[in-house]
């Protein structure tokens, strides 16, 4: 009996050891994978802003994807997050953030919250992030996730990002993570003079990432790289239908 008790106690200690050790090992593996992601996928492609690199190293991307895909969280590509939406490739998140050239006092609008990952990266750099998601279930889950992870300077709401967030405008930067056919005028109107917007434009798969800066008179617009994003839905699609009917008529 004593021997059996000792064996049972030994197994109990072993399982307790595993329960305590596995989270530590997984955390270490994820942290290592995140550092490798930044070094090999982001810095190697030319992203240099130290604030952006630090944010990408800090934000735990695996907590913004469904459990099934967490082992793939730091791979070089997008991942599904449900509702036919995706979390963007890490490099694209870093590039778009760097293009905005944001200060610590900046207020930023994000169109397309998704899982909340891009908003979390931005929140590490700027004063306030306002993010809009057209799919209510994603907006709700992102808001809960960001709150649980301690991001207190991110404000989430469900709505049509085509219209922006006028009551919180103007913004120092606007980042759009879904592609309209044309740049929405309400978003241009909500930029501060000198502010920048980074936005994919075009029909999938022929899309281009643009950097737009508002000037005293007009806007300066430049092409960055070809990209592939989910289409902007809601009013953006309605505008496309109207334009198409007008051209046909």
C-alpha positions in Angstrom: 0.0 0.0 0.0 2.8 2.4 0.9 4.5 1.7 -2.4 1.3 2.3 -4.4 0.7 5.5 -2.5 4.2 6.7 -3.2 3.7 5.9 -6.9 0.3 7.6 -7.0 1.9 10.6 -5.3 4.7 10.6 -7.8 2.3 10.7 -10.7 0.4 13.5 -9.0 3.6 15.5 -8.7 4.4 14.8 -12.3 1.1 16.0 -13.6 1.2 19.1 -11.4 4.7 19.7 -12.9 3.3 19.4 -16.4 0.4 21.7 -15.6 2.8 24.4 -14.3 5.5 23.9 -16.9 3.5 23.7 -20.2 2.1 27.3 -20.1 5.7 28.5 -19.4 7.0 26.5 -22.3 4.2 27.7 -24.6 4.8 31.3 -23.6 8.5 31.0 -24.2 7.8 29.4 -27.6 5.3 32.2 -28.6 7.7 34.9 -27.4 10.5 33.4 -29.5 8.2 33.0 -32.5 7.1 36.7 -32.1 10.7 37.9 -32.0 11.5 35.8 -35.1 8.5 37.2 -36.8 9.7 40.8 -36.3 13.3 40.0 -37.3 12.6 37.9 -40.3 9.3 39.1 -41.7 9.2 42.8 -40.7 12.7 44.2 -40.2 14.1 42.2 -43.1 11.5 43.9 -45.4 12.6 47.4 -44.4 10.3 48.5 -41.6 12.6 50.5 -39.3 10.5 52.6 -36.9 11.6 51.5 -33.5 8.2 52.2 -32.0 6.5 50.0 -34.5 9.0 47.2 -34.1 8.6 47.3 -30.3 4.8 47.2 -30.6 5.0 44.2 -32.9 7.3 42.4 -30.4 5.0 43.2 -27.5 1.5 42.5 -28.8 0.6 38.8 -28.5 -0.8 38.0 -31.9 -1.8 34.5 -30.9 -4.4 35.9 -28.6 -6.1 37.6 -31.5 -6.7 34.5 -33.6 -9.1 31.5 -32.9 -7.5 28.7 -30.8 -7.3 26.4 -33.8 -5.0 28.8 -35.6 -2.8 29.8 -32.6 0.1 27.6 -33.7 0.1 29.5 -36.9 -0.2 33.0 -35.4 3.4 34.1 -36.2 3.5 32.7 -39.8 4.1 35.0 -42.7 0.5 35.5 -43.9 -3.1 36.3 -43.0 -5.3 34.0 -40.9 -9.1 33.5 -40.7 -10.9 35.0 -37.7 -14.5 34.0 -38.6 -17.3 35.8 -40.4 -15.3 35.4 -43.7 -12.8 37.9 -42.3 -9.0 37.7 -41.7 -6.3 39.0 -39.5 -3.7 40.7 -41.8 -0.2 39.5 -42.5 2.2 40.8 -39.7 4.3 42.7 -42.2 1.3 44.5 -43.6 0.2 45.5 -40.1 3.7 46.9 -39.4 4.0 48.6 -42.7 0.7 50.4 -42.5 1.4 51.5 -39.0 4.8 52.8 -39.9 3.4 54.7 -42.9 1.2 56.8 -40.6 4.3 58.1 -38.8 2.4 58.6 -35.6 3.4 60.5 -32.4 2.6 59.5 -28.8 -0.2 62.1 -28.7 -1.9 61.0 -31.9 -5.5 60.0 -32.2 -6.2 57.4 -34.8 -9.2 56.0 -36.5 -9.2 52.4 -37.7 -11.8 51.1 -40.1 -12.2 47.3 -39.8 -11.5 46.2 -36.2 -11.5 42.5 -37.0 -10.1 40.7 -34.0 -8.5 43.9 -32.6 -4.9 43.1 -33.4 -4.1 46.2 -35.5 -5.8 48.4 -32.9 -3.7 46.8 -30.1 -0.5 47.5 -32.1 -1.6 51.1 -32.6 -2.5 51.5 -28.9 1.1 50.8 -28.0 2.2 53.8 -29.9 -0.5 56.5 -29.7 -2.8 58.2 -27.2 -6.1 57.0 -28.5 -7.4 54.5 -31.0 -11.0 54.6 -32.3 -11.9 51.5 -34.2 -15.1 50.6 -36.1 -16.3 47.1 -37.2 -19.3 46.6 -39.4 -19.9 43.0 -38.2 -21.5 43.3 -34.7 -20.2 39.9 -33.5 -16.6 40.8 -34.3 -17.0 44.2 -32.8 -18.3 42.7 -29.5 -15.6 40.0 -29.3 -12.8 42.4 -30.2 -14.0 44.9 -27.5 -14.1 42.1 -24.9 -10.6 40.8 -26.0 -9.0 44.2 -25.9 -10.5 44.9 -22.4 -9.3 41.6 -21.1 -5.8 42.3 -22.4 -5.7 45.7 -20.7 -5.9 48.0 -23.7 -7.7 51.0 -22.1 -7.0 53.5 -24.8 -8.9 51.6 -27.6 -12.5 52.4 -28.2 -14.6 50.0 -30.3 -17.9 50.4 -31.9 -20.1 48.5 -34.3 -21.0 50.5 -37.4 -20.2 51.3 -41.0 -16.6 52.5 -41.2 -17.3 54.2 -44.6 -18.8 57.0 -42.6 -15.9 57.2 -40.1 -16.5 58.5 -36.6 -17.3 62.2 -37.1 -18.0 63.0 -33.5 -14.4 62.0 -32.6 -12.8 63.7 -35.6 -10.4 65.1 -36.7 -7.8 62.3 -36.6 -4.0 62.4 -36.9 -4.2 59.2 -38.8 -6.7 56.8 -40.4 -6.0 53.2 -41.2 -8.4 51.1 -43.3 -8.2 47.4 -43.3 -10.8 46.6 -46.0 -10.7 47.7 -49.6 -13.3 50.1 -51.2 -13.3 50.8 -54.9 -12.6 54.5 -54.1 -11.3 56.4 -51.1 -14.4 57.3 -49.0 -14.9 61.1 -48.8 -16.1 61.0 -45.2 -12.7 59.6 -44.2 -10.9 62.3 -46.1 -13.0 64.9 -44.4 -12.1 63.5 -40.9 -8.3 63.8 -41.4 -6.5 66.7 -39.8 -4.4 68.9 -42.0 -1.1 67.1 -42.1 -2.7 63.9 -41.1 -2.2 60.6 -43.0 -4.4 57.8 -44.2 -3.3 54.4 -45.3 -5.9 52.5 -47.3 -6.2 49.6 -49.8 -8.2 50.5 -52.9 -9.6 48.3 -55.7 -11.4 45.1 -56.5 -9.9 41.9 -55.3 -7.3 40.7 -56.3 -6.1 43.9 -58.1 -5.7 46.2 -55.1 -3.2 48.9 -54.3 -2.2 50.3 -50.9 -2.2 54.1 -50.9 -0.8 56.6 -48.5 -2.8 59.9 -48.5 -1.8 63.1 -46.7 -4.2 66.0 -46.2 -2.8 69.4 -47.1 -4.1 72.9 -46.6 -5.5 72.6 -50.1 -6.2 69.1 -51.4 -4.4 65.8 -50.8 -1.2 64.2 -51.7 -1.7 60.6 -52.7 1.0 58.0 -53.4 0.9 54.3 -54.3 2.8 52.0 -51.9 2.5 48.3 -52.8 0.0 45.8 -54.4 -2.1 44.2 -51.6 -5.0 41.8 -51.1 -7.7 42.8 -48.5 -11.3 41.8 -48.0 -13.7 44.2 -49.7 -15.2 47.0 -47.7 -18.9 46.3 -47.3 -21.9 48.4 -46.4 -22.2 51.9 -47.9 -19.0 51.3 -49.9 -20.7 48.5 -51.8 -23.9 50.6 -52.3 -21.8 53.4 -53.7 -20.2 50.9 -56.1 -23.6 49.7 -57.3 -24.8 53.3 -57.9 -21.6 54.2 -59.8 -21.9 51.0 -61.9 -25.6 51.7 -62.8 -24.7 55.3 -63.6 -22.0 54.2 -66.0 -24.3 51.6 -67.6 -27.1 54.1 -68.0 
